[in-house]
Amino acid sequence: MSYLNGMFSLDEKVSVVTGGSRGLGKAIAKSLLKAGSKVVVVGRDANRLEKTVNEFKNDGLSAFPYQCDVGERDEINKLSEYVNNDFGRLDVLVNNAGVTQSAPLAEYPDEVWWKTLTVDLYAPFALCRVFSPLMAKLGGGSIINITSINAERGFSDNPAYAASKGGLRQLTNALANDLASSNIRVNSVGPGYMRTDMTLKSWEDTERRSKLEDRTMLGRWGIPDDLAGITLLLASDASSYITGQHIYVDGGWLAKGM
């Protein structure tokens, strides 16, 4: 094994990726699998989950499907029991699952607000709470929270998503401090506009697509595979001295001036 391969290797590691059956989560799961990790792919839709894991297995990758609604505390506890019983360890946790729904502020429904905060903010907290003792028992690990440029910028008609992603950014800081003594590193990755099912409506609106492209330095939308490298870095020993950091994969959106 070469020096670089060894530095980024996840051989003998176990990872959990929530929202791993499609979009960003699927690309993240695949990058960890290709680096040698066993990956528990967590998703809510059983059919899509099975299809994704079968794709991975056909490529010779060691993926394990687990159907779970991370918005439900009992289901998070059952996921924790499954990982403990079947693998006995967890090295990498990627909190990627998320929901979003826009509406004008005066019409924004309470149920959308609470569902968004539950899935996008409470679930990462609850998952870190149940899995960090297992990581600590084995000497440490890496937690990667997937936020958004919405953690830094306000977008119209989507208050719950902005609030939850901003909260997740700050939760990353708090947990990095709490878990450092257990050698558990906690970082966040904030995607810009990525071409996924979640952004299909914006992509198909050619005027809006062009407007969003112009907000970046690189002049294009991201794709899920653009998250593969940074996720692998943060999951592996190559980032053993990195914690409490927030890295944006946005094509230069946040840094762009006039």
C-alpha positions as a Markdown table, in Angstrom:
| # | Residue | x | y | z |
|---|---|---|---|---|
| 1 | Met | 0.0 | 0.0 | 0.0 |
| 2 | Ser | 1.4 | 3.4 | -0.9 |
| 3 | Tyr | 1.8 | 6.2 | 1.6 |
| 4 | Leu | -1.1 | 8.2 | 0.3 |
| 5 | Asn | -3.4 | 5.1 | 0.1 |
| 6 | Gly | -2.5 | 4.3 | 3.7 |
| 7 | Met | -3.2 | 7.8 | 4.9 |
| 8 | Phe | -6.7 | 7.8 | 3.4 |
| 9 | Ser | -7.4 | 4.2 | 4.0 |
| 10 | Leu | -10.6 | 3.2 | 5.9 |
| 11 | Asp | -9.8 | -0.6 | 6.0 |
| 12 | Glu | -11.4 | -2.4 | 8.9 |
| 13 | Lys | -13.5 | 0.7 | 9.7 |
| 14 | Val | -17.3 | 0.9 | 10.1 |
| 15 | Ser | -19.2 | 3.9 | 9.0 |
| 16 | Val | -22.9 | 5.0 | 9.2 |
| 17 | Val | -24.3 | 7.4 | 6.6 |
| 18 | Thr | -27.8 | 8.8 | 7.1 |
| 19 | Gly | -29.8 | 9.7 | 4.0 |
| 20 | Gly | -27.4 | 7.4 | 2.2 |
| 21 | Ser | -29.6 | 6.0 | -0.5 |
| 22 | Arg | -29.6 | 8.9 | -2.9 |
| 23 | Gly | -28.0 | 12.2 | -3.8 |
| 24 | Leu | -25.2 | 13.5 | -1.6 |
| 25 | Gly | -25.5 | 10.7 | 0.9 |
| 26 | Lys | -25.1 | 8.1 | -1.8 |
| 27 | Ala | -22.0 | 9.7 | -3.1 |
| 28 | Ile | -20.5 | 10.0 | 0.4 |
| 29 | Ala | -21.3 | 6.4 | 1.2 |
| 30 | Lys | -19.6 | 5.3 | -2.1 |
| 31 | Ser | -16.5 | 7.3 | -1.3 |
| 32 | Leu | -16.2 | 5.6 | 2.1 |
| 33 | Leu | -16.8 | 2.2 | 0.7 |
| 34 | Lys | -14.2 | 2.6 | -2.0 |
| 35 | Ala | -11.7 | 3.6 | 0.8 |
| 36 | Gly | -12.3 | 0.2 | 2.4 |
| 37 | Ser | -14.9 | 1.0 | 5.1 |
| 38 | Lys | -18.0 | -1.2 | 5.8 |
| 39 | Val | -20.9 | 1.3 | 5.5 |
| 40 | Val | -24.3 | 1.1 | 7.0 |
| 41 | Val | -26.5 | 3.0 | 4.5 |
| 42 | Val | -29.4 | 4.5 | 6.4 |
| 43 | Gly | -32.5 | 5.5 | 4.5 |
| 44 | Arg | -36.3 | 5.9 | 5.0 |
| 45 | Asp | -37.4 | 4.4 | 1.7 |
| 46 | Ala | -37.0 | 0.7 | 1.7 |
| 47 | Asn | -37.1 | 0.2 | -2.1 |
| 48 | Arg | -34.6 | 2.9 | -2.9 |
| 49 | Leu | -32.4 | 1.7 | -0.1 |
| 50 | Glu | -32.3 | -1.8 | -1.4 |
| 51 | Lys | -31.6 | -0.6 | -4.9 |
| 52 | Thr | -28.7 | 1.6 | -3.8 |
| 53 | Val | -27.1 | -1.1 | -1.7 |
| 54 | Asn | -27.4 | -3.7 | -4.5 |
| 55 | Glu | -25.6 | -1.3 | -6.8 |
| 56 | Phe | -22.8 | -1.0 | -4.3 |
| 57 | Lys | -22.6 | -4.8 | -3.8 |
| 58 | Asn | -22.5 | -5.3 | -7.5 |
| 59 | Asp | -19.4 | -3.2 | -7.5 |
| 60 | Gly | -17.9 | -5.4 | -4.8 |
| 61 | Leu | -18.5 | -2.8 | -2.0 |
| 62 | Ser | -19.4 | -3.9 | 1.5 |
| 63 | Ala | -22.6 | -2.0 | 2.1 |
| 64 | Phe | -25.4 | -2.8 | 4.6 |
| 65 | Pro | -28.9 | -1.3 | 4.3 |
| 66 | Tyr | -30.8 | -0.1 | 7.3 |
| 67 | Gln | -34.3 | 1.4 | 7.0 |
| 68 | Cys | -34.8 | 4.1 | 9.6 |
| 69 | Asp | -36.6 | 7.4 | 10.0 |
| 70 | Val | -34.0 | 9.5 | 11.9 |
| 71 | Gly | -36.8 | 11.8 | 13.0 |
| 72 | Glu | -38.0 | 9.2 | 15.4 |
| 73 | Arg | -36.0 | 8.7 | 18.6 |
| 74 | Asp | -37.0 | 5.0 | 19.0 |
| 75 | Glu | -35.7 | 4.3 | 15.5 |
| 76 | Ile | -32.4 | 6.0 | 16.2 |
| 77 | Asn | -32.0 | 3.8 | 19.3 |
| 78 | Lys | -32.7 | 0.7 | 17.2 |
| 79 | Leu | -30.1 | 1.8 | 14.7 |
| 80 | Ser | -27.6 | 2.1 | 17.5 |
| 81 | Glu | -28.4 | -1.4 | 18.8 |
| 82 | Tyr | -28.0 | -2.8 | 15.3 |
| 83 | Val | -24.6 | -1.3 | 14.9 |
| 84 | Asn | -23.5 | -2.4 | 18.3 |
| 85 | Asn | -24.7 | -5.9 | 17.9 |
| 86 | Asp | -23.7 | -6.6 | 14.3 |
| 87 | Phe | -20.4 | -4.7 | 14.1 |
| 88 | Gly | -19.4 | -3.8 | 17.7 |
| 89 | Arg | -17.7 | -0.6 | 16.6 |
| 90 | Leu | -18.3 | 2.7 | 14.8 |
| 91 | Asp | -15.5 | 4.8 | 13.4 |
| 92 | Val | -17.3 | 7.3 | 11.2 |
| 93 | Leu | -20.7 | 8.9 | 11.5 |
| 94 | Val | -22.0 | 11.1 | 8.6 |
| 95 | Asn | -25.1 | 13.1 | 9.5 |
| 96 | Asn | -26.4 | 13.8 | 6.0 |
| 97 | Ala | -30.2 | 13.1 | 6.2 |
| 98 | Gly | -32.2 | 16.3 | 5.7 |
| 99 | Val | -35.6 | 17.7 | 4.6 |
| 100 | Thr | -36.6 | 21.1 | 3.3 |
| 101 | Gln | -39.8 | 22.7 | 2.3 |
| 102 | Ser | -40.3 | 26.4 | 1.4 |
| 103 | Ala | -43.3 | 28.7 | 1.9 |
| 104 | Pro | -43.8 | 32.4 | 2.5 |
| 105 | Leu | -43.2 | 33.3 | 6.2 |
| 106 | Ala | -46.8 | 34.3 | 6.9 |
| 107 | Glu | -48.0 | 31.0 | 5.6 |
| 108 | Tyr | -45.2 | 28.8 | 7.0 |
| 109 | Pro | -46.8 | 25.8 | 8.7 |
| 110 | Asp | -45.8 | 24.8 | 12.2 |
| 111 | Glu | -45.6 | 21.1 | 11.2 |
| 112 | Val | -43.0 | 21.9 | 8.5 |
| 113 | Trp | -41.0 | 23.9 | 11.0 |
| 114 | Trp | -40.9 | 21.1 | 13.5 |
| 115 | Lys | -40.3 | 18.3 | 11.0 |
| 116 | Thr | -37.4 | 20.2 | 9.5 |
| 117 | Leu | -35.8 | 20.9 | 12.9 |
| 118 | Thr | -36.4 | 17.4 | 14.0 |
| 119 | Val | -34.7 | 15.7 | 11.0 |
| 120 | Asp | -32.0 | 18.3 | 10.2 |
| 121 | Leu | -31.0 | 19.3 | 13.8 |
| 122 | Tyr | -32.4 | 17.0 | 16.5 |
| 123 | Ala | -31.5 | 13.8 | 14.6 |
| 124 | Pro | -27.7 | 14.6 | 14.3 |
| 125 | Phe | -27.7 | 15.5 | 18.0 |
| 126 | Ala | -29.4 | 12.3 | 18.9 |
| 127 | Leu | -27.2 | 10.2 | 16.7 |
| 128 | Cys | -24.1 | 11.7 | 18.2 |
| 129 | Arg | -25.4 | 11.1 | 21.6 |
| 130 | Val | -26.0 | 7.3 | 21.1 |
| 131 | Phe | -22.9 | 6.6 | 19.0 |
| 132 | Ser | -20.2 | 8.7 | 20.7 |
| 133 | Pro | -19.8 | 6.3 | 23.6 |
| 134 | Leu | -19.2 | 3.4 | 21.2 |
| 135 | Met | -16.6 | 5.5 | 19.4 |
| 136 | Ala | -15.0 | 6.5 | 22.6 |
| 137 | Lys | -14.8 | 2.9 | 23.8 |
| 138 | Leu | -12.7 | 2.1 | 20.8 |
| 139 | Gly | -10.4 | 5.1 | 21.0 |
| 140 | Gly | -12.0 | 7.7 | 18.9 |
| 141 | Gly | -13.6 | 8.4 | 15.6 |
| 142 | Ser | -14.9 | 11.1 | 13.2 |
| 143 | Ile | -18.3 | 12.7 | 13.0 |
| 144 | Ile | -19.2 | 14.7 | 9.9 |
| 145 | Asn | -22.2 | 16.9 | 9.9 |
| 146 | Ile | -23.6 | 17.9 | 6.5 |
| 147 | Thr | -24.8 | 21.5 | 6.7 |
| 148 | Ser | -25.3 | 24.0 | 3.8 |
| 149 | Ile | -24.3 | 27.5 | 2.7 |
| 150 | Asn | -27.7 | 28.2 | 4.3 |
| 151 | Ala | -25.8 | 27.9 | 7.6 |
| 152 | Glu | -24.1 | 31.2 | 6.6 |
| 153 | Arg | -26.5 | 32.9 | 4.2 |
| 154 | Gly | -30.2 | 33.6 | 4.5 |
| 155 | Phe | -32.3 | 32.4 | 1.6 |
| 156 | Ser | -35.9 | 33.4 | 1.1 |
| 157 | Asp | -39.0 | 31.4 | 2.2 |
| 158 | Asn | -37.1 | 28.7 | 4.0 |
| 159 | Pro | -36.7 | 29.7 | 7.7 |
| 160 | Ala | -36.6 | 26.2 | 9.2 |
| 161 | Tyr | -33.9 | 25.0 | 6.9 |
| 162 | Ala | -31.7 | 28.0 | 7.5 |
| 163 | Ala | -32.3 | 27.8 | 11.3 |
| 164 | Ser | -31.5 | 24.0 | 11.4 |
| 165 | Lys | -28.4 | 24.2 | 9.3 |
| 166 | Gly | -27.1 | 27.2 | 11.2 |
| 167 | Gly | -27.8 | 25.3 | 14.4 |
| 168 | Leu | -26.0 | 22.2 | 13.1 |
| 169 | Arg | -23.0 | 24.3 | 12.4 |
| 170 | Gln | -22.9 | 25.6 | 16.0 |
| 171 | Leu | -23.7 | 22.1 | 17.3 |
| 172 | Thr | -20.6 | 20.9 | 15.5 |
| 173 | Asn | -18.5 | 23.4 | 17.5 |
| 174 | Ala | -20.1 | 22.3 | 20.8 |
| 175 | Leu | -19.7 | 18.6 | 20.2 |
| 176 | Ala | -16.1 | 19.0 | 18.9 |
| 177 | Asn | -15.3 | 20.5 | 22.3 |
| 178 | Asp | -17.3 | 17.9 | 24.3 |
| 179 | Leu | -15.8 | 14.9 | 22.5 |
| 180 | Ala | -12.2 | 16.0 | 22.0 |
| 181 | Ser | -11.1 | 14.2 | 25.2 |
| 182 | Ser | -12.4 | 11.0 | 23.7 |
| 183 | Asn | -10.4 | 11.6 | 20.5 |
| 184 | Ile | -13.6 | 12.0 | 18.5 |
| 185 | Arg | -13.3 | 14.7 | 15.9 |
| 186 | Val | -16.4 | 16.7 | 14.8 |
| 187 | Asn | -16.5 | 18.8 | 11.6 |
| 188 | Ser | -19.1 | 20.1 | 9.2 |
| 189 | Val | -19.2 | 20.1 | 5.4 |
| 190 | Gly | -21.5 | 22.7 | 3.8 |
| 191 | Pro | -22.5 | 22.1 | 0.2 |
| 192 | Gly | -23.5 | 24.9 | -2.1 |
| 193 | Tyr | -26.1 | 24.3 | -4.8 |
| 194 | Met | -25.8 | 20.7 | -5.8 |
| 195 | Arg | -27.7 | 18.9 | -8.6 |
| 196 | Thr | -29.9 | 16.4 | -6.7 |
| 197 | Asp | -33.5 | 15.4 | -6.5 |
| 198 | Met | -34.0 | 18.0 | -3.8 |
| 199 | Thr | -32.9 | 20.8 | -6.2 |
| 200 | Leu | -34.6 | 19.5 | -9.4 |
| 201 | Lys | -37.2 | 22.2 | -9.5 |
| 202 | Ser | -34.5 | 24.9 | -9.5 |
| 203 | Trp | -32.3 | 23.0 | -12.0 |
| 204 | Glu | -35.2 | 22.7 | -14.5 |
| 205 | Asp | -35.9 | 26.5 | -14.3 |
| 206 | Thr | -33.2 | 27.6 | -16.7 |
| 207 | Glu | -33.3 | 31.2 | -15.6 |
| 208 | Arg | -32.9 | 30.3 | -12.0 |
| 209 | Arg | -30.2 | 27.7 | -12.8 |
| 210 | Ser | -28.2 | 30.4 | -14.6 |
| 211 | Lys | -28.6 | 32.9 | -11.8 |
| 212 | Leu | -27.4 | 30.4 | -9.3 |
| 213 | Glu | -24.4 | 29.4 | -11.4 |
| 214 | Asp | -23.4 | 33.1 | -11.6 |
| 215 | Arg | -23.2 | 33.3 | -7.8 |
| 216 | Thr | -20.2 | 30.9 | -7.8 |
| 217 | Met | -16.6 | 31.5 | -8.8 |
| 218 | Leu | -16.4 | 28.3 | -10.8 |
| 219 | Gly | -19.6 | 29.0 | -12.8 |
| 220 | Arg | -21.3 | 25.7 | -12.2 |
| 221 | Trp | -23.5 | 23.8 | -9.9 |
| 222 | Gly | -21.9 | 21.1 | -7.8 |
| 223 | Ile | -22.6 | 17.4 | -8.2 |
| 224 | Pro | -22.7 | 14.8 | -5.4 |
| 225 | Asp | -19.3 | 13.4 | -6.3 |
| 226 | Asp | -17.8 | 16.9 | -5.4 |
| 227 | Leu | -18.3 | 15.9 | -1.7 |
| 228 | Ala | -16.4 | 12.6 | -2.0 |
| 229 | Gly | -12.9 | 14.0 | -1.5 |
| 230 | Ile | -13.6 | 16.2 | 1.5 |
| 231 | Thr | -15.6 | 13.5 | 3.2 |
| 232 | Leu | -12.9 | 11.0 | 2.8 |
| 233 | Leu | -10.3 | 13.4 | 4.2 |
| 234 | Leu | -12.4 | 14.1 | 7.3 |
| 235 | Ala | -13.2 | 10.5 | 7.8 |
| 236 | Ser | -9.6 | 9.3 | 7.6 |
| 237 | Asp | -6.4 | 9.7 | 9.6 |
| 238 | Ala | -5.3 | 12.3 | 7.1 |
| 239 | Ser | -7.3 | 14.8 | 9.1 |
| 240 | Ser | -6.3 | 13.6 | 12.6 |
| 241 | Tyr | -5.6 | 17.2 | 13.8 |
| 242 | Ile | -8.7 | 18.7 | 12.3 |
| 243 | Thr | -11.8 | 19.2 | 14.5 |
| 244 | Gly | -14.4 | 21.9 | 15.0 |
| 245 | Gln | -14.0 | 23.1 | 11.4 |
| 246 | His | -16.6 | 24.1 | 8.8 |
| 247 | Ile | -15.6 | 23.5 | 5.2 |
| 248 | Tyr | -17.8 | 24.7 | 2.4 |
| 249 | Val | -18.0 | 22.9 | -1.0 |
| 250 | Asp | -19.7 | 25.7 | -2.9 |
| 251 | Gly | -17.7 | 26.6 | -5.9 |
| 252 | Gly | -16.6 | 29.8 | -4.2 |
| 253 | Trp | -20.1 | 31.1 | -3.5 |
| 254 | Leu | -19.5 | 32.4 | 0.0 |
| 255 | Ala | -16.1 | 34.0 | -0.9 |
| 256 | Lys | -17.2 | 35.7 | -4.1 |
| 257 | Gly | -17.3 | 39.5 | -4.1 |
| 258 | Met | -18.6 | 41.7 | -7.0 |
